[in-house]
Amino acid sequence: VFSPIFRTHATNDPRIERQIWKFPNFPDMREAVNLRYALFPYIYTMARRTYETGISICHPLYYEYPDVEEAYKYEDEYFFGDDIIVAPIVEAAKDGVSTKTIWFPEGNWWSAATNELIEGPCTMTMKFSATDIPYFFRQGSIVPLNPASVKNVTEHPEHLILNVIAGKDGNASLYEDDGDNPDYATVYASTAFSQLKNGNKTTLTISPREGSADGLPASKSYTVKAYNT
């Protein structure tokens, strides 16, 4: 899920099965596929960032924390875009549970798997089930997601979900283009989001869309999912 390319692909060899619905754990894999499709507005926005900056969607922690030793030591963790840290499980589980030691940089991080806010900098040893994916949202982030109805990533739905990790000021954006031609260099649109904390109150602002692209709906509605509140 947390890589730039997402597809079942292999050489033409009869020993390799690429039809994931034939595997006994297909229901779990389907949930991962659904997560990937949900994350696509964020992924596409970060892909535009890569186009503009040359910094890959997946990049090491020391890009942001070059003076911190742990950013080099924990080399199996990485940023996925600006606001998500991923710490993949790469060893076999014992009795269905995986244990992993994870370093969290400065700031606070919302654990999607365990539903808790983790205060960094710190190192934590955490346990995950076979269906958990250790990924963590930066506090203050606003992550745009597709609704479950989206079955094709070139769709432009009229409704989106915003995952808001509350408790800190933050800014984000949604990038959109036509999705199937090279006009993206000049023909695209963006929508800015911000959250501003004042005491125990947070104001979330969804700004008007700027720019234009073919096929975009005239307006959008949003479901806001607020975490850490």
N, C-alpha and C positions, 0 to 999 in steps of 0.2 A: 504493500500500500504506500509506504513512505519512500518512494523512489521516483525519479523523473519519468521513467517508462514503466507502463503497467500492461502486460499482455502475456498470454500463454504462447510461448514461442520456443521452437527447438528445431534441430535438424530432422529431416525426414527419416526416422528410424522407427521400426515397428515396436521397439522396446519402450518407446517414450509415449506416454499418454498425456495428451494436451487437453482433453475434454474433462474439465474439473468436476463435472457433475457425476462422473463415474467413480469418484473416490468416496470411501465411506465417511470421511469427515467433510463432505461437501457442504452441509448446513453451516459449519463454522467458516469455511472458505467463502461462502456466499455473504456472510456478515462482513467479512473483510472487503469483498467487492463492493458491497453497499456503502461501506465507510469511504472507500476510494471515490465513488461517485458523489457522495455527499461533500467531500472535501474539494471537489473540482473547482468551484469558483475561487477558493483560496489558492489552489495549485496554479490555475491559469493566471491569476494576478501575480504570483511569484515568478512564473515563467516570463512574464513581461519585464519584471524586475531584472531577471537574468539577462534578457535581451539588452536592457539598457545599461547594466553595470558590468556584465561579464562574470558575476559571482553566481555560482551554481545554486540551484534550489537546495541541494544537499551540500553543506559545507561544514568544516570542522569547527569545534568550539573555539579554537585559538584564533579564528578570524575575528571574533568579537572580544576575546579575553587573551590577548597575546602575552600579557605579563603574568599570567596565572599558571603555575606549574600543572595543576590538575587538568587544565584545558588540553594539555599534551598527553598526560598520563592516561586519561580515560578516552582512548582513541576509538572505542567502539560506540561512542555517542556522537550525535551530529545534529546540527540545525537542519530543519526542513522548512525552508522559507525563513521569514523574519521572526516568527512568533511560536514556533513549535520545536521542542527538543525531543529527539527519538533515541531510545536506548534499547535496541532490539535484543530479543532473546536468541542466542545462537548456540546454546547447549541443551542437551536433552533434559527434560524435566524428570524429577524423582517423585513417584506417586502422584503425578499430575500437577505438581507444583514446581515452579522455577524460582530460584533465588538469585537476585542480581544486585550488585553494589553499584549505585549510581551517584555520580557527582552532579550537584546542582550549583550553577554559578550564582552570582549576586542577583538579588531580586527574588520574587516569589513566583512559584510555578504550580499550576493546577494540574493534578494528576487525573487524566481522563479515566484510567483503569480503576483507581481506588477512591476517586471523589474526595480529594483532600488538597488543601493548599500547603505547599512545602516551602519553607522559608530558607533561602540560600544566603550566603554560600554554605553548603553542607554536603556531607556524604551520607547516604542512607542505604541500608540493605533492605530490599523490599521483596515481597513474595507475589508471584503472579500465577494465575491459572493458565491452562493451555489455550484459552480463548482471549486472554488479556493481551493487549499490546501496550508496552510502556511508552507512552508519549505524553508530553506535558506542554500546556499552554502558558505563555508568559502572562503574568498578571498585568492587566491594562489592555490586553489584546482584544480585538473585535474580529472574529473570524467568520467570513461569509460562507454559508453552506447551501447546497442544493436540498430541496425537499425530497422525500422518498419517491415521489412520482417521476423523477427524472431518470430516464433509461438510456439517454444518449447525451454525451457530453457536449454536443453541438447545439443542444436545446438552449433557449433563453427563457427560462420560466418567469412567470409574472409574480411568483412568490419565492422569497428566499428566507433562510434562517440565519440569524446572527447569534453566534456564541460569544457572549460578553463575559470576560473574567473580571469581575468587579473589584473595587478596592484601591484602584490607582488610575490616574489619568492615562489616556492612551488614544492613539490615532491609527486608522487603518483605511484601506480603500478597496474597491472592487473594480477590476479592469475587465472590459468587455470589447470584443470586436466581432466581425462577421463569422469568424471561426473556420472558414474553409477557402481562404484565398490570401494572396500576399499583400493585400491592402493595409494590413495591420500597422505598417510603418507610419501611416498618416491618418488612417480612418479608424478611430477607436473612441471609446467613451470610458469615463471613470466616475465613480461615486465615492465620496469621502464620508467616513464615519469618525466620530470622536466620542469619548466619554470623559466627563469632568466631575471629579469628586469634590464635594463641599460638605464636610462633616459626615453625617450619616446618610447623605443624599447624593445620588449620582445622576447627572443629566446626560442622556445619550442623544446625540444629534446625527441624523441622517441627512446629508446635504443633497441639494439637487444634482442630478447627473449632468456632467459636463462632456461636451463632445458629441459625436454621433457615430452610429454604425448601422448597417442594414439588419433588419430582422429583430431589433430590440423592441420589447414591449413599451408602449407609451408611458406606463407607470408600473411600479412594483409595490407589493405589500410585503410585510416582514413579520416573522415570528421572532421575538427576542427571548433567548434562553440565557438567563443571568446566573452565573456560578459564583461561589464564594460570597453569598448574601442570603 
